[in-house]
Amino acid sequence: MKKNIISGILLGIAAFFVTFGVAEISFPESFLTFTDQDWLIDIWPKAYRYNIHVGVGAVIVACGFIIPAYFIAKDFATKALEMLCRFGIGGMFIFASIFKIQDPHQFATLVAQYQFFSALHLDFLNNFFALIYPQFEFWFGLAMIFTPFVRESAFAIFWMFISFIIALAWALANDLGITCGCFELEGAQDKAEAWTSLIRDLILIWPTLWLAFRKDRSIIGIWKKK
Amino acid sequence: MKKIKPILNKLLEYVKSLKWSVLIGLAVLCFILAIVNNIRVDETKSVEWIGSQEVMPKPDEVL
């Protein structure tokens, strides 16, 4: 019991650092970002440029808490990690989809900026993709949290991550200078944001892959004894 | 090739072990809801199913 409590505390701290890191990487120059806080900018005017460093650093620090938590209470830590990953990744996908579902036209405009389908002579698919994809994000995110079908939803989300990685790598390789469009539907202006989004996706694809090989069970079912 | 074959077999086993009815069911639900959503939103926010949007000129100064 004592071991479980210690492991739980360590995982709680790790969850905080992962959330902090993902927010730092995903929402540069927003109120959610530590590196964009006014008091920090006053002391260090170039702090906002280091959001990705801080974000990746936070994820590494989180790993430093997860590893001992796992070795202190393996069974408890595995269950807690599964629950945290399901809430974190599922929640992130639900959150990311809402803006896109509310404004398909703007998301379609954003998808068109990638010029990915155009390169394949399939640009007529841009709107179709923009209409369908946010629904996938929303419902598979929801399924990951609220249904027992974790393998299936993680499998689908894994392939979504692969598609994001391909799209972002494509944008960077072709120097398109566009935003990711992952959480907001702003214009195409920030190349650095595509980099940060790519790094975030490359980090988050691993826990998703891990979830894709877990047993199908509800979040409550994780804690039930075999 | 000998090393790749067992990995491919395991991958195939994994893919077969997934509940495809759930995946396909959710995909169909997404498709239906995408249609509903495109009707539900304002005309300014809806798009044609087949087509694309304009590609904006690249900004002069990419940050």
Interface residues (C-beta under 8 A of the other chain):
Chain A: I101 Q102 D103 P104 H105 Q106 A108 T109 V111 A112 Q113 Q115 F117 S118 D123 F124 L125 N126 N127 F128 A130 L131 I132 Q135 F136 W139 F140 A143 F149 R151 E152 F155 A156 D175 L176 G177 G187 A188 Q189 D190 K191 A192 F213 D216
Chain B: Y14 S17 L18 K19 V22 L23 L26 A27 L29 C30 F31 L33 A34 N37 N38 V41 T44 K45 S46 V47 E48 W49 I50 G51 S52 Q53 E54 V55 M56 K58 P59 V62 L63
